[in-house]
Structure formats: structure tokens, C-alpha cells
Amino acid sequence: MLLRKLLRKRFRKQKIQQQITKQQDLLSSNLDDNLRVLRSVYQDCFDVVFRTFLIAGKTKAVLIYIEGLSKIEEINDNILAPLTADTEGNEGSSFETLKEKIHISKIQEIQTVTDCLGNISNGNPILLMQQEERGFALGLANWDKRQIEEPTAESVVRGPREGFIETLGVNTSLIRRKIKSPNLKMKSMKIGRYTNTDVVIAYIEGLVDQALIEEVKNRLQRIEIDSVLESGYIEEMIEDNPYSPFPQLINTERPDVAAANLLEGRVAILIDGTPFVLIAPVTFFSLLQSSEDYYQRSLISSSIRLLRFLFMAVSLILPSLYVAVLTYHQEMVPTALLISVAASRESVPFPALVEALLMEITFEALREAGVRLPKQIGSAVSIVGALVIGQAAVQAGLVSAPMVMVVAITGIASFMMPHYTQGMTLRMLRFPMIFLAGMFGLLGIMLGIIIIVIHLCSLRSFGTPYLSPYAPMKYRELKDTLIRAPWWKMNTRPHLTGDFNKYRQGPMQKPGSNRGNKQ
């Protein structure tokens, strides 16, 4: 009973404090009081402008904006000029008729100090009047933005050449250009106590499971953080298994990739200030699919996709296979090749395990150096550095020539991954696989593969099995995994979250199916 009474008192106090805070947040009818509050908030902020003037020479008003974030010319021409003009009568000071004099398209009525601060920070000027407990937020934000360019990390031979930029409004419009349907919904929220970053959840109503929308929204609303400067902040906060090396969300810079995933029943998360859009849920096989797979003919796309899966395995196990065979299973190598490898390793003082680790670490360091160096010299330094260091290491007897070939082939294989995060995962898993091969041989490689498969089977992305559609088996969706069936054969939508609107095209799409009807 005592505990119940204490909880009731605490609840009442919190409710009273919330009411007091809400009342203090409301704008006052006294313009000087509102100015006093806002000036105290923006103390020592030289770029915040408080422009006081008289509306129609009668009513005192103030315009508040941040220099550099608002369109100054439009403020002068469409707000200050018409409002300060002398007019007969008192209708100029009426709040209801004020909208007719402001010659801009976007005007929002606000009633709290919090709304004022939010709009000012977003670049929207605030107009407050004497004897009014409300004001106007004027849509005159002036954000400098980068030109729309082709993404460098997701370039294609055939396909659209446009990519997302750092401005949220431009990114949402790029998706709207792809999907011209009112069923494309976009819900907005703000995350970050200091940055107040705009985050948008995009989905297609009628294709997506509403339980997925609620789950994404709940995970985003639970985030309490000072700042969100990039999509990576949110990705780590909402993924199912944060300790897994495998990515559980796709990040993309391409509007066509985002639109294609939305049409498959997924959800896109757009964050202001970054060109990378998050997509959920994902599977292991979707991370190995490129947007160009759907623009080329099915035979070409399937061949390239199978090649991609092959080199994914090469990237993961080739160095460890080399170490295992040379250390424990020499009888598996043809005699002539074994003699040649033994001759090249004759002057190498290190065992195969140390040799592989030395070359792999050096190659990863060169690759990261090439990424961080300026673009003009980065590629040249990485290529020349790899050639010079590899040749010098072989001549010095530190590594053998076959090991250099193995590392080079492994590096090329890792570059075939369409998503950078998946390639990083394979690069990270390569080292424990080398250690297992050096300790247990081929048995260690099989043990590592079994551990990885078990982990993948237990992994989920927003409740979706990571190895779907193979575990659990869904025969209807196998047409777009290892190979890509022709478009006329993919009548059903590969849903990951349920059977909502599962048919995306008619049954008679096969070329030549209507030829018998022609005269």
C-alpha cells in the first residue's frame, strides 16, 4: 500500500511538472516576453538575426532567422516589403489576413517556443506579432547542396546514373520520381538531442507488412542520443545482432535500388545529412545482388551472379586453403607443382601461416592507404606500392611468389562484392579462417565454415531469417537468388514479410505468348 501511494504521488508530481513545462513553452501575447525568452536562448549567437519592424506602420512584429540558412532576398521582397508598406485601415495588423500579404507558398502556424526554435534551426524564419499568442514559420530555408552525381561505390555499366546527396528533400524527391504512386508513404521524425536530425521512414502501403513498419518506428523512437551525423549511427542502434560481422541492413546511394526494395515490401530509412539510405530487412543473398543484375538480360545476369558467388568463396577460403595444403596436406598437390612451390619457398624463413598473415595484413594496409590518400594519387600509390612491395618481398626471401599470387587473387575476388559492407565482412573473417587452417588444416577450414553457417542460420534482420529463402526453404523465391530468372517468369513478388499483394505482373508476359492472336 505504501509503495502504491508513493508511486501515485510521484506520478502526480510528474504530471504537474509536465503541465507547467507545457504552459511555459507556449508563446505569450506579449511580444517583449517572447523576445526575452528567444534572446536568452540565442545568447552569444552572432548569426541569429532579430529584425523588428511595424506591420502597416501600426503593429509591432519581429522576424527571427539565422544568417546563411534563410533566403535573404525573398525575406526582403516577399515578407518585409509587403508587410511594412503603408495601407489604409487596420486590416494590415489582423493575424487572419496576414497570410494574404506574405507572398510565399509554405506557411505554418506555430504556438510554442519549441516550434520556434526547431524552425529557426532548420532555416525557416519565424514571424511573431504583438498581442498574438501564435506566429508564422515561413518556408524560406536556404540549404546549399551538392549536385546529383553517379555514386562512385555503386557504379554500373547499364542503369541510372543518379545518386542520393546529403539533402533529405532531394533524396525523397528522387524516390518519388521512381515511384509515382500516392501509396508511397513517408513518415518523418527527429532524432538527436542537439542535432535534431530529420529521419524519414519510406514504404509502400499495401506491399509492406504493418508489423514491420511498427517495429522500425519503435526501434527509431527508442534511440536517445546527442547527435546523428550519418546513417551508421542509426544502423548500429536498430540492428538485431550488433556483435555479428554480417550487415543486417543495406546502405545504398542509388535511388533505383531504394525504389526496387520498396517495391519488394521493404522499408527505407532516409537520414538528413548523408547520401546513404538504409533498407530493411535484408538477407544474405540480397547483399550479393547488384542493381545491374536486373538491367541486363537474365542469362548474362545469372552468369555474373554465379561468378560472384564463386569468388565470394575464393575471397573467404583461398588463403586458408593454401596454408592448410602446404602445412598438412602436401599429398593433395600434384608432384610437379609441389616441387615448384617448394623451390620458391626454399629461402622463405617463415611457415606458411606467418607468410599468409604477413601478406594479407600488408595488402589490407595498402588498400586502406589507397582509400585515404587523395584521389589523384591514391590509385597509383596503391597499385605501384603493391607491385614494388610484392616484388621486393619475393626477392628478399620474405615471402614466396605463389603466396603473392594467392593474395592478389583474393584481393581481386573481394572487389567483386557489390556492397562494401559485405566485402569488409569477408576480409575480417579471412584472418580467423587462416588461423584455423594453420592449426588444424582442412579440418579447421570445415570447422570455420560450419561456425559461419550456424551463425547465419541464427541471424535475423527485423525478424526475417538471414538465409531466406533457403532456410527456411521457399521454392517460389528461389528464382532470384543464385540465378536471376527472366522478368516474364517472376510474376510473384519476393516478399520477406508476408504475402501482401504478391503478384506484380500478369501471367501472360512471356515473349511470343500473344503471337497466336495476331492477324
C-alpha positions in Angstrom: 0.0 0.0 0.0 2.8 2.4 1.0 4.6 1.7 -2.3 1.4 2.3 -4.3 0.8 5.7 -2.5 4.4 6.7 -3.2 4.1 5.8 -6.9 0.8 7.8 -7.2 2.4 10.9 -5.6 5.4 10.6 -8.0 3.1 10.2 -11.0 1.1 13.3 -9.9 4.2 15.4 -9.5 5.5 14.3 -12.9 2.1 15.2 -14.4 2.1 18.6 -12.7 5.6 19.3 -13.9 4.7 18.4 -17.4 1.7 20.7 -17.4 3.9 23.6 -16.0 6.6 22.9 -18.7 3.9 22.9 -21.4 2.4 26.2 -20.2 5.9 27.8 -20.1 6.5 26.6 -23.6 3.5 28.4 -25.0 4.0 31.7 -26.8 2.9 34.8 -24.9 0.7 37.6 -26.3 3.3 40.0 -25.1 5.9 40.2 -27.9 8.6 41.5 -25.5 8.3 38.4 -23.3 8.7 36.1 -26.3 11.7 38.1 -27.4 13.3 37.9 -24.0 13.0 34.1 -24.0 14.4 33.7 -27.5 17.2 36.2 -27.0 18.3 34.3 -23.8 18.3 31.0 -25.8 20.3 32.5 -28.6 22.7 34.4 -26.4 26.2 34.7 -27.9 24.9 33.6 -31.3 26.0 36.4 -33.6 24.4 34.8 -36.7 20.9 34.9 -35.3 19.0 38.0 -36.6 16.1 39.7 -34.8 14.6 42.1 -37.2 12.0 44.3 -35.6 9.5 46.3 -37.7 6.0 47.6 -37.9 3.3 45.9 -39.9 1.5 48.6 -42.0 3.1 51.2 -39.7 0.9 50.0 -36.7 1.5 46.6 -35.3 4.9 45.7 -33.8 6.4 42.5 -35.2 9.7 40.7 -35.3 11.3 38.4 -37.8 13.9 35.9 -36.5 16.2 33.9 -38.7 19.8 32.5 -39.0 22.0 34.3 -41.4 23.1 31.9 -44.1 20.3 29.4 -43.6 17.5 31.6 -44.9 16.8 33.2 -48.3 17.6 36.9 -47.6 16.3 38.2 -50.9 13.0 36.5 -50.6 12.7 37.8 -47.0 13.2 41.3 -48.2 10.9 41.1 -51.3 8.1 38.8 -50.1 7.9 39.5 -46.4 9.3 42.8 -45.3 8.3 44.8 -48.3 4.6 43.9 -48.4 4.2 44.0 -44.6 5.9 47.3 -44.0 4.0 49.0 -46.8 1.6 51.7 -45.6 -2.1 50.7 -46.1 -5.3 52.4 -45.0 -7.3 50.9 -42.2 -6.3 48.4 -39.6 -6.7 45.2 -41.6 -2.9 45.1 -42.0 -2.5 44.1 -38.4 -5.0 41.3 -38.5 -3.4 37.9 -38.0 -6.0 36.2 -40.2 -5.4 38.4 -43.2 -1.6 38.4 -42.8 -1.2 35.3 -44.9 -2.6 37.1 -47.9 0.2 39.7 -47.7 3.0 37.2 -47.4 3.9 36.0 -50.9 5.4 32.6 -50.2 3.9 29.2 -50.7 4.8 27.4 -47.4 3.5 29.0 -44.2 2.9 27.1 -41.0 1.2 28.4 -37.8 3.1 27.8 -34.6 2.2 28.3 -30.9 5.2 27.1 -28.8 8.7 28.2 -28.2 9.9 24.7 -29.1 8.4 25.0 -32.6 10.1 28.4 -33.0 13.5 27.0 -32.1 13.1 24.0 -34.4 12.1 26.1 -37.4 14.8 28.6 -36.8 17.4 25.9 -36.7 16.0 24.4 -39.9 16.4 27.8 -41.7 12.7 28.8 -41.6 12.3 32.4 -40.4 9.8 33.0 -37.6 7.3 35.9 -37.7 5.9 37.0 -34.3 3.4 39.8 -33.7 2.3 41.9 -30.7 -1.0 40.8 -29.0 -0.8 37.3 -30.6 -0.1 34.0 -28.9 0.9 32.4 -32.2 3.3 33.1 -35.0 4.3 32.0 -38.5 7.1 29.7 -39.7 8.0 30.7 -43.2 9.4 28.1 -45.6 12.4 30.0 -46.8 15.2 27.6 -45.9 18.4 28.1 -48.0 20.5 24.9 -47.8 23.5 24.6 -50.1 23.5 21.2 -51.7 25.8 19.1 -53.8 24.9 18.3 -57.4 23.3 14.9 -58.2 26.1 12.6 -59.4 26.7 8.9 -60.1 27.7 7.0 -56.9 31.4 6.0 -57.1 31.0 2.9 -54.9 28.0 1.5 -56.8 28.7 2.3 -60.5 27.0 0.3 -63.2 27.6 -0.2 -66.9 23.8 -0.2 -67.7 21.4 1.7 -65.4 20.6 5.1 -64.0 23.5 7.5 -63.3 22.0 9.5 -60.4 22.7 9.1 -56.7 21.5 10.4 -53.4 23.0 13.5 -51.9 23.2 15.0 -48.4 19.9 16.9 -48.6 16.9 14.9 -47.4 14.3 16.8 -49.5 16.2 16.0 -52.7 16.5 12.3 -51.7 12.8 11.9 -51.1 12.1 13.6 -54.4 14.4 11.1 -56.2 12.4 8.2 -54.8 9.1 10.0 -55.7 10.4 10.3 -59.3 10.8 6.5 -59.4 7.5 5.6 -57.7 4.7 7.9 -58.8 2.1 6.5 -56.5 0.2 8.0 -53.6 0.7 4.7 -51.8 4.3 5.6 -51.3 4.2 6.9 -47.7 6.9 8.8 -45.8 6.8 9.3 -42.1 9.1 11.9 -40.5 10.7 12.1 -37.0 13.6 13.8 -35.4 16.5 12.0 -33.6 19.3 13.6 -31.6 19.1 16.0 -28.7 21.5 18.5 -30.2 21.4 17.8 -34.0 17.6 17.2 -34.3 18.3 15.2 -37.4 15.3 14.6 -39.7 14.8 10.9 -40.3 12.2 9.6 -42.8 10.6 6.1 -42.9 9.6 5.3 -46.5 7.4 2.4 -47.5 4.6 1.4 -50.0 1.2 1.0 -48.4 -0.3 -2.3 -49.5 3.0 -4.0 -50.1 4.7 -3.8 -46.7 3.7 -5.6 -43.5 2.4 -3.1 -41.0 4.1 -5.0 -38.2 7.4 -4.2 -39.9 6.6 -0.5 -40.0 5.7 -0.5 -36.3 8.9 -2.4 -35.5 11.1 0.1 -37.4 9.3 3.0 -35.8 9.6 1.6 -32.3 13.3 1.0 -32.7 13.9 4.5 -34.0 11.8 6.1 -31.3 13.8 4.2 -28.6 17.1 5.9 -29.7 18.3 8.6 -27.3 21.5 10.1 -28.5 23.1 13.6 -28.7 23.7 13.5 -32.4 23.1 11.6 -35.6 25.6 12.8 -38.2 25.5 9.7 -40.5 23.3 6.7 -41.2 25.9 4.5 -39.4 24.7 5.9 -36.0 21.2 4.6 -36.6 22.3 1.3 -38.2 24.1 0.3 -35.1 21.2 1.3 -32.9 18.5 -0.7 -34.7 20.1 -3.9 -36.0 19.1 -7.2 -34.4 22.6 -8.6 -33.6 25.2 -5.8 -33.0 28.0 -8.3 -32.5 27.6 -10.1 -35.8 30.2 -9.2 -38.5 27.5 -9.6 -41.2 25.5 -6.4 -42.1 21.8 -6.6 -41.2 20.8 -3.5 -43.2 21.7 -2.5 -46.8 23.1 1.0 -47.2 22.8 2.4 -50.8 23.4 5.6 -52.6 21.2 4.7 -55.6 17.6 5.8 -55.8 16.8 2.9 -58.2 18.0 0.4 -55.6 15.9 2.0 -52.9 12.8 2.0 -55.1 13.3 -1.6 -56.1 13.5 -2.7 -52.5 10.4 -0.7 -51.6 8.5 -2.5 -54.4 9.5 -5.8 -52.8 7.9 -4.9 -49.5 10.9 -3.5 -47.6 11.3 -0.2 -45.7 13.8 2.6 -46.5 15.2 4.9 -43.8 16.5 8.2 -45.1 18.6 10.4 -42.8 19.3 14.1 -43.4 23.0 14.9 -44.0 24.1 11.7 -45.6 23.6 10.2 -49.1 23.4 6.7 -47.7 19.8 5.2 -47.3 19.2 2.2 -45.1 17.0 -0.6 -46.2 15.5 -3.3 -44.0 15.0 -6.2 -43.8 17.8 -7.9 -45.8 19.1 -11.4 -46.4 22.5 -12.9 -47.2 21.6 -13.3 -50.8 20.3 -9.7 -51.3 23.7 -8.5 -50.2 25.3 -10.3 -53.2 22.9 -8.8 -55.7 23.7 -5.8 -57.8 21.2 -3.4 -59.3 22.7 -4.1 -62.7 21.6 -7.8 -62.4 18.1 -6.6 -63.2 19.0 -4.3 -66.2 20.9 -6.9 -68.2 19.4 -10.0 -69.8 18.7 -12.9 -67.5 21.4 -15.2 -69.0 24.1 -12.5 -68.6 22.9 -11.6 -65.1 22.8 -15.2 -63.9 26.3 -15.9 -65.2 27.7 -12.8 -63.5 25.9 -13.6 -60.2 27.2 -17.2 -60.2 30.7 -15.9 -60.8 30.2 -13.5 -57.9 29.2 -16.4 -55.5 32.2 -18.4 -56.7 34.7 -15.5 -56.0 33.0 -14.8 -52.6 34.1 -18.4 -51.6 37.5 -17.7 -53.1 37.9 -14.5 -51.1 37.0 -16.3 -47.9 38.9 -19.6 -48.1 41.7 -19.3 -50.7 44.5 -18.1 -48.3 43.4 -20.5 -45.6 43.3 -23.4 -48.2 46.8 -22.5 -49.3 48.1 -22.6 -45.7 46.3 -25.9 -44.9 47.5 -27.7 -48.0 51.2 -26.6 -47.6 51.2 -27.3 -43.9 49.3 -30.6 -43.5 48.1 -32.0 -46.9 51.0 -31.9 -49.3 49.8 -35.1 -50.8 46.9 -33.3 -52.4 49.2 -31.2 -54.6 50.5 -32.6 -57.9 54.1 -33.5 -57.7 55.4 -31.1 -60.3 53.5 -28.2 -58.7 54.7 -29.2 -55.2 58.3 -29.2 -56.3 57.9 -25.8 -57.9 56.2 -24.4 -54.7 58.9 -26.0 -52.5 61.6 -24.4 -54.6 60.0 -20.9 -54.3 59.7 -21.4 -50.6 63.2 -22.6 -50.1 64.6 -19.2 -49.0 61.5 -18.2 -47.0 62.3 -18.3 -43.2 58.6 -18.3 -42.1 56.0 -21.0 -42.0 53.0 -20.7 -44.4 50.8 -19.3 -41.7 53.1 -16.4 -40.8 53.7 -15.8 -44.5 50.0 -15.6 -45.3 49.3 -13.3 -42.4 52.2 -11.0 -43.3 51.0 -10.7 -46.9 47.3 -10.3 -46.0 48.0 -7.6 -43.5 50.3 -5.7 -45.9 47.7 -5.9 -48.7 44.9 -4.6 -46.4 47.1 -1.7 -45.3 47.8 -0.8 -48.9 44.1 -1.0 -49.8 43.2 1.3 -46.9 46.1 3.7 -47.8 44.7 3.9 -51.3 41.3 4.8 -50.0 42.5 7.5 -47.6 45.0 9.2 -50.0 43.8 11.9 -52.4 42.1 10.5 -55.4 44.7 11.9 -57.8 47.5 9.7 -56.3 45.6 7.1 -54.3 45.1 4.5 -57.0 48.6 5.0 -58.4 50.2 4.6 -54.9 48.2 1.5 -54.1 49.0 -0.3 -57.4 52.6 0.7 -57.5 53.1 0.0 -53.8 51.6 -3.5 -54.2 53.8 -4.2 -57.2 57.0 -2.8 -55.6 56.5 -4.3 -52.2 55.4 -7.7 -53.6 58.4 -7.9 -55.9 60.8 -6.7 -53.2 59.4 -9.2 -50.7 59.9 -12.1 -53.1 63.4 -11.1 -54.0 64.3 -10.6 -50.3 63.1 -14.1 -49.5 60.4 -12.9 -47.0 57.5 -14.5 -49.0 57.2 -16.8 -51.9 55.8 -16.0 -55.4 52.8 -18.4 -55.0 51.7 -16.6 -51.8 51.8 -13.2 -53.7 49.6 -14.7 -56.4 47.1 -16.1 -53.8 46.8 -12.8 -52.0 46.4 -10.9 -55.3 43.6 -13.3 -56.5 41.9 -13.0 -53.0 42.0 -9.2 -53.3 40.5 -9.2 -56.7 37.8 -11.6 -55.5 36.9 -9.3 -52.6 36.5 -6.4 -55.0 33.6 -8.3 -56.8 31.3 -7.8 -53.8 28.6 -5.3 -54.9 28.2 -4.0 -51.3 31.2 -2.6 -49.5 30.0 -3.8 -46.1 29.7 -7.4 -47.3 33.3 -7.2 -48.7 34.5 -5.9 -45.3 32.9 -8.9 -43.6 34.7 -11.3 -45.8 38.0 -9.5 -45.3 37.5 -9.7 -41.5 36.6 -13.4 -41.5 39.5 -14.3 -43.6 42.0 -14.0 -40.7 40.4 -16.4 -38.3 40.0 -18.9 -41.2 43.8 -18.6 -41.8 44.4 -19.3 -38.1 42.1 -22.3 -38.1 43.8 -23.7 -41.3 47.3 -23.2 -39.8 46.3 -25.1 -36.6 44.0 -27.9 -37.9 44.4 -27.9 -41.7 41.4 -28.7 -43.8 39.5 -29.8 -40.7 40.0 -26.2 -39.3 38.6 -24.8 -42.6 35.5 -27.0 -42.3 35.1 -26.1 -38.7 35.2 -22.4 -39.6 32.6 -22.8 -42.4 30.3 -24.7 -40.1 30.5 -22.0 -37.4 29.8 -19.3 -40.0 26.8 -21.3 -41.4 25.4 -21.9 -37.9 25.7 -18.2 -37.1 24.0 -17.2 -40.4 21.1 -19.6 -39.6 20.6 -18.0 -36.2 20.8 -14.4 -37.6 17.7 -12.3 -38.2 17.1 -8.9 -39.9 14.0 -7.4 -38.4 12.6 -10.9 -37.8 13.4 -12.1 -41.3 15.7 -15.2 -41.5 19.1 -14.2 -42.8 19.4 -17.3 -45.1 15.9 -16.9 -46.5 14.7 -18.3 -48.9 16.9 -21.4 -48.4 16.4 -21.6 -44.6 13.5 -21.8 -44.3 13.0 -23.1 -47.8 10.7 -21.0 -50.1 10.6 -22.5 -53.5 8.7 -19.6 -55.0 11.6 -17.2 -54.2 14.5 -19.3 -55.5 14.2 -17.7 -58.9 16.0 -14.6 -57.7 18.9 -16.0 -55.5 21.8 -17.9 -57.1 20.4 -17.0 -60.6 18.0 -14.4 -61.9 15.1 -15.7 -63.8 13.7 -13.7 -66.8 11.4 -10.9 -65.9 8.5 -12.6 -67.6 8.9 -15.6 -65.2 9.0 -13.6 -62.0 5.2 -13.0 -61.7 5.2 -13.1 -57.9 6.8 -10.6 -55.5 9.7 -11.9 -53.4 8.1 -10.9 -50.1 10.2 -11.2 -46.9 7.5 -10.1 -44.5 4.3 -11.7 -45.7 2.0 -12.4 -48.7 0.7 -8.8 -49.3 -0.2 -8.1 -53.0 2.1 -11.0 -54.1 1.5 -10.7 -57.9 3.4 -7.8 -59.5 2.7 -8.6 -63.2 0.2 -10.5 -65.3 0.6 -14.2 -66.2 1.0 -13.6 -70.0 4.3 -11.7 -70.1 6.4 -14.3 -71.8 7.7 -13.0 -75.2 5.7 -14.5 -78.1 2.8 -15.6 -75.8 0.4 -13.4 -77.8 1.7 -14.1 -81.3 -1.1 -16.5 -82.0 -3.7 -13.7 -81.7 -2.1 -11.6 -84.3 -3.8 -11.4 -87.7 
